[in-house]
Amino acid sequence: MDRWRGRVALVTGASVGIGAAVAKELVRCGMKVVGCARNVDKIQELAEECKKAGYSGVLVPIKCDLTKEEEILSMFATIKEQHKGVDVCINNAGLAHPEPLLGGKTSGWRNMLDVNVIGLSICTREAYQLMKERNVDDGHIIHINSMSGHRVIPTADIHFYTATKFAVTALTEGLRQELREAKSHIRATCISPGVVATEFAPRLYSHDPDRAAASYAQFTPLEAVDLANAVTYVLSAPPYVQYERTSHCSKEHGDYLDGGPEEEVASSPRSLPVYRCDGSLEGQSGSGDRSLGGDRGGRSQRAGPLRDEGGGLRQERGQNPELQQRRC
Ligand SMILES: NC(=O)c1ccc[n+]([C@@H]2O[C@H](COP(=O)([O-])OP(=O)(O)OC[C@H]3O[C@@H](n4cnc5c(N)ncnc54)[C@H](OP(=O)(O)O)[C@@H]3O)[C@@H](O)[C@H]2O)c1
């Protein structure tokens, strides 16, 4: 993470959960992190915590409701004025309302679309424009997607949410293609967790606390910090490597909430397609281990796989036929 020290990252939804863990970890790594959410007081508390811990970076809270374009544009204007721009954009904010397709409320669907898809896309566009203005060619845009962005499970409550996450999958690939077309080396990645113990379930089932608690009780869910590790993992890849997608599940994988049982998903991480920067498939080019095992700035020694198990990513790659690497 050394090359990111002193550089600027935007983390959306930094007030709680995955966003708070990511923001904290990036501050620990020495970045200037702009954290946004509606509950800005919680980000302020996190900033104080980081300061007390003596972290070398800084966390700057900004209040922003991602359903309001004018608030997003005003946030980017502030970022430009105070920090000149952004180098990393982590589109993390997201939510689900239990609104099935056959009887759900339009307002719930619209709110999910506004935050999970439109807000994410506005932030991506604005972050890219600021990167371009400053000739930042090694920036990184990361979407926190979901296992629900890759298949539909038979849980009516999250079918609309699932559609928004499928959109995130398409938006990541579209972004990668547009960046390549623009001859930019800015990277696009989506990280797709299974169930993570955060406020996600309590908010989804705010009318039914028992159901919310049950979501995290049947198995060991991921922790927000696991996702913070996933983010620093993809950020730490050498500039010629791009992870397009990573999926992360609890080993027990009982993620009926925001994931779902799926036979082939057994461990974390499931798949790790890696793209290089000249368009060819790594698997076909014969360059093999180099892009995963090459200069990762010490990351593979520091953290190995995402839960500090040591060496698992390389092992996983050898075992997993889904793994694809492409020069892009
Ligand atoms: N937890 C899981 O099981 C799980 C699994 C797969 C994927 N994910 C994805 O992970 C991401 C983070 O979720 P989480 O688990 O950390 O959930 P969380 O604990 O509920 O946090 C959600 C974050 O999004 C922010 N947010 C929601 N609506 C917003 C709005 N209108 N404007 C600005 N910020 C808004 C919230 O901030 P404020 O309320 O303060 O505005 C909060 O910081 C989401 O994209 C989610 O889909 C979660």
The ligand as a MOL file (V3000), in Angstrom:
LIG
                    3D

  0  0  0     0  0            999 V3000
M  V30 BEGIN CTAB
M  V30 COUNTS 48 52 0 0 0
M  V30 BEGIN ATOM
M  V30 1 N -23.6810 -7.0030 4.7730 0
M  V30 2 C -23.8350 -7.9050 3.8190 0
M  V30 3 O -24.2180 -9.0670 4.0810 0
M  V30 4 C -23.4830 -7.5670 2.4040 0
M  V30 5 C -23.3120 -8.6190 1.4960 0
M  V30 6 C -22.9940 -8.3300 0.1810 0
M  V30 7 C -22.8400 -7.0170 -0.2280 0
M  V30 8 N -23.0130 -6.0010 0.6620 0 CHG=1
M  V30 9 C -22.8540 -4.6270 0.1690 0
M  V30 10 O -21.8870 -3.9610 0.9460 0
M  V30 11 C -22.1210 -2.5550 0.9090 0
M  V30 12 C -22.0490 -1.9850 2.3130 0
M  V30 13 O -23.0770 -2.5820 3.0840 0
M  V30 14 P -22.9250 -2.8890 4.6290 0
M  V30 15 O -23.0750 -4.3260 4.8130 0
M  V30 16 O -21.7320 -2.2030 5.1930 0 CHG=-1
M  V30 17 O -24.2880 -2.2050 5.1360 0
M  V30 18 P -24.5620 -1.1400 6.3000 0
M  V30 19 O -23.8270 -1.5140 7.5220 0
M  V30 20 O -26.0470 -1.0540 6.3660 0
M  V30 21 O -23.9710 0.2280 5.7190 0
M  V30 22 C -24.5430 0.8460 4.6020 0
M  V30 23 C -23.8800 2.1830 4.3510 0
M  V30 24 O -24.5010 2.8030 3.2150 0
M  V30 25 C -24.8280 4.1320 3.5550 0
M  V30 26 N -26.0060 4.6290 2.8530 0
M  V30 27 C -27.2160 4.0410 2.7430 0
M  V30 28 N -28.0570 4.8580 2.0950 0
M  V30 29 C -27.3600 5.9920 1.8070 0
M  V30 30 C -27.6770 7.2120 1.1680 0
M  V30 31 N -28.9080 7.4940 0.7150 0
M  V30 32 N -26.7190 8.1560 1.0480 0
M  V30 33 C -25.4730 7.9120 1.5440 0
M  V30 34 N -25.1150 6.7810 2.1440 0
M  V30 35 C -26.0570 5.8360 2.2860 0
M  V30 36 C -25.0860 4.1030 5.0540 0
M  V30 37 O -24.8550 5.3810 5.6190 0
M  V30 38 P -25.9810 6.3250 6.2810 0
M  V30 39 O -27.1340 5.4760 6.6710 0
M  V30 40 O -25.2640 6.9720 7.4180 0
M  V30 41 O -26.3150 7.2980 5.1910 0
M  V30 42 C -24.0310 3.1260 5.5250 0
M  V30 43 O -22.8290 3.7890 5.7670 0
M  V30 44 C -23.4800 -2.3840 0.2320 0
M  V30 45 O -23.2820 -1.9800 -1.1120 0
M  V30 46 C -24.0930 -3.7720 0.2880 0
M  V30 47 O -24.9910 -4.0040 -0.7710 0
M  V30 48 C -23.3280 -6.2370 1.9690 0
M  V30 END ATOM
M  V30 BEGIN BOND
M  V30 1 1 1 2
M  V30 2 2 2 3
M  V30 3 1 2 4
M  V30 4 1 4 5
M  V30 5 2 4 48
M  V30 6 2 5 6
M  V30 7 1 6 7
M  V30 8 2 7 8
M  V30 9 1 8 9
M  V30 10 1 8 48
M  V30 11 1 9 10
M  V30 12 1 9 46
M  V30 13 1 10 11
M  V30 14 1 11 12
M  V30 15 1 11 44
M  V30 16 1 12 13
M  V30 17 1 13 14
M  V30 18 2 14 15
M  V30 19 1 14 16
M  V30 20 1 14 17
M  V30 21 1 17 18
M  V30 22 2 18 19
M  V30 23 1 18 20
M  V30 24 1 18 21
M  V30 25 1 21 22
M  V30 26 1 22 23
M  V30 27 1 23 24
M  V30 28 1 23 42
M  V30 29 1 24 25
M  V30 30 1 25 26
M  V30 31 1 25 36
M  V30 32 1 26 27
M  V30 33 1 26 35
M  V30 34 2 27 28
M  V30 35 1 28 29
M  V30 36 1 29 30
M  V30 37 2 29 35
M  V30 38 1 30 31
M  V30 39 2 30 32
M  V30 40 1 32 33
M  V30 41 2 33 34
M  V30 42 1 34 35
M  V30 43 1 36 37
M  V30 44 1 36 42
M  V30 45 1 37 38
M  V30 46 2 38 39
M  V30 47 1 38 40
M  V30 48 1 38 41
M  V30 49 1 42 43
M  V30 50 1 44 45
M  V30 51 1 44 46
M  V30 52 1 46 47
M  V30 END BOND
M  V30 END CTAB
M  END
